[in-house]
Amino acid sequence: MRVSRTGSAAGTTPNSRGGSSGTPPEHLGGAHLGVPQPRPTDRFAELLVAVLSGQRPVHAMLRHSAGQAYDELIRLAERGPLRTRGARPVVRDIGWFVPREGAIEAFARIGAGDRLRAMAFRLERGRDLRWRCTAVELGGPR
């Protein structure tokens, strides 16, 4: 079961999380022809959890990452930080902050059974208007 991602953690606008004057992430995905797109924070959090839990190979992030983020994902994935023997890890909550146009700093609470981990990641929009992960960190018990 997922906790709502639109309210409590980050507020309904980035202004409630630290004074950003940017646009909430749900409006940064580039919806075309009126079809709403999922927020990039949601898509990337799910993909990162799948990679870090071993459900998907790390090369699944190759075209979705830039800079040193892919190298960090390789290091993290080798340790299998979100692999569990019981419940499958799920994204419980996501918060975000928009420090400038074309960048989102996000955090996610990842739950697996009664265990909870924290994940932070940064997304940047390229000239091709695609979002890419440029940094990722994982916190919690090792």
KOLNUVEX-122639 format. One line per field, with one value per residue (C-alpha): residue in three letters; x negated, y, z negated. Coordinates in Angstrom, 2 decimals, decimal comma. Example, Ala and Ser with C-alpha at 12.3 -4.5 7.8 and 13.67 -1.06 7.14 Angstrom:
% KOLNUVEX-122639
tortor = c(ALA SER)
x = c(-12,30 -13,67)
y = c(-4,50 -1,06)
z = c(-7,80 -7,14)
***
This chain:
% KOLNUVEX-122639
tortor = c(MET ARG VAL SER ARG THR GLY SER ALA ALA GLY THR THR PRO ASN SER ARG GLY GLY SER SER GLY THR PRO PRO GLU HIS LEU GLY GLY ALA HIS LEU GLY VAL PRO GLN PRO ARG PRO THR ASP ARG PHE ALA GLU LEU LEU VAL ALA VAL LEU SER GLY GLN ARG PRO VAL HIS ALA MET LEU ARG HIS SER ALA GLY GLN ALA TYR ASP GLU LEU ILE ARG LEU ALA GLU ARG GLY PRO LEU ARG THR ARG GLY ALA ARG PRO VAL VAL ARG ASP ILE GLY TRP PHE VAL PRO ARG GLU GLY ALA ILE GLU ALA PHE ALA ARG ILE GLY ALA GLY ASP ARG LEU ARG ALA MET ALA PHE ARG LEU GLU ARG GLY ARG ASP LEU ARG TRP ARG CYS THR ALA VAL GLU LEU GLY GLY PRO ARG)
x = c(0,00 -1,34 -1,11 0,02 -2,81 -1,12 -0,49 -2,22 -5,90 -6,50 -3,30 -1,29 -3,85 -7,61 -7,13 -6,07 -9,42 -11,85 -10,92 -11,32 -9,69 -9,65 -6,78 -5,64 -7,14 -3,80 -3,91 -7,50 -6,93 -5,77 -2,23 -1,28 2,18 3,71 2,72 1,33 -2,12 -3,32 -5,71 -9,35 -10,01 -7,59 -8,96 -12,58 -11,92 -10,25 -13,05 -15,79 -14,09 -13,80 -17,53 -18,72 -16,57 -17,81 -14,45 -16,02 -19,63 -21,65 -22,05 -18,31 -19,41 -22,07 -20,00 -18,19 -21,30 -24,06 -27,40 -28,60 -25,12 -25,46 -28,81 -27,28 -24,34 -26,76 -28,48 -25,19 -23,64 -26,64 -25,84 -22,14 -21,04 -17,32 -17,29 -15,10 -14,14 -10,55 -8,48 -9,39 -10,60 -8,10 -8,12 -6,09 -6,40 -8,14 -9,03 -10,75 -12,27 -12,77 -16,01 -15,89 -14,12 -15,06 -16,22 -14,45 -15,93 -13,81 -13,70 -11,78 -10,96 -11,38 -9,62 -10,01 -7,97 -8,77 -12,07 -12,35 -15,18 -15,71 -16,77 -17,68 -18,17 -18,54 -16,95 -18,01 -16,28 -18,55 -18,40 -16,39 -13,77 -14,34 -14,86 -18,02 -19,21 -22,43 -22,91 -21,61 -22,23 -20,78 -20,50 -19,39 -20,83 -23,48)
y = c(0,00 3,39 6,60 9,65 11,39 14,70 16,11 15,71 15,18 17,99 19,94 20,63 23,12 23,34 26,61 24,62 22,77 25,62 28,62 27,41 29,58 26,72 24,66 21,46 18,34 17,12 20,05 19,45 16,23 17,91 16,61 16,61 17,11 17,36 13,83 14,04 12,52 10,91 13,10 12,40 11,97 9,04 7,32 7,66 6,57 3,38 2,68 3,32 0,98 -1,73 -1,44 -1,23 -4,20 -6,40 -6,51 -4,80 -4,73 -1,58 -0,97 -0,17 3,24 3,84 6,11 7,62 8,88 11,39 12,26 10,22 9,02 5,85 5,00 5,51 3,29 0,53 0,75 0,77 -2,04 -4,32 -4,25 -4,89 -2,41 -2,91 -6,68 -8,43 -11,99 -11,13 -8,20 -6,49 -2,88 -0,21 3,57 4,74 8,49 11,06 14,67 17,17 20,61 22,60 24,60 26,04 25,56 22,16 20,57 18,59 17,35 14,51 12,07 8,85 6,65 3,02 0,35 -3,41 -5,04 -3,21 -1,81 1,74 3,29 6,76 7,54 10,96 11,73 14,69 15,00 17,45 18,15 18,02 20,01 17,16 17,83 14,39 14,01 12,24 11,23 13,09 11,98 9,26 8,45 5,80 6,11 3,89 0,75 -1,00)
z = c(0,00 0,92 -0,99 0,92 2,71 3,28 -0,14 -3,44 -2,66 -0,24 -0,37 2,71 3,92 3,52 1,61 -1,44 -1,35 -1,39 0,68 4,25 6,83 9,32 10,63 8,90 10,54 11,89 14,31 15,37 17,29 20,49 20,86 24,52 25,95 22,49 21,45 17,90 17,46 14,25 12,30 13,14 9,42 9,28 12,39 11,28 7,70 8,94 11,41 8,83 6,33 8,99 9,77 6,16 5,13 7,97 9,77 12,80 13,99 13,34 17,08 17,10 15,77 18,41 20,64 17,63 15,85 16,48 14,99 12,05 11,09 13,17 11,55 8,12 9,06 10,10 6,71 4,83 6,87 6,28 2,56 3,19 0,53 1,05 1,54 -0,98 -1,77 -2,50 -1,40 1,85 1,41 2,41 2,59 -0,40 -0,02 2,19 1,49 3,75 3,99 7,19 6,72 10,24 13,54 14,99 11,73 9,02 5,77 4,42 1,56 1,18 -1,76 -0,76 -2,79 -2,82 -5,54 -8,77 -7,43 -6,14 -4,10 -2,69 0,84 2,26 5,93 8,25 11,66 14,34 17,61 20,66 23,85 25,34 22,60 21,04 17,31 16,15 12,73 11,90 8,28 5,97 2,31 0,05 -3,71 -6,56 -8,15 -6,13)
***
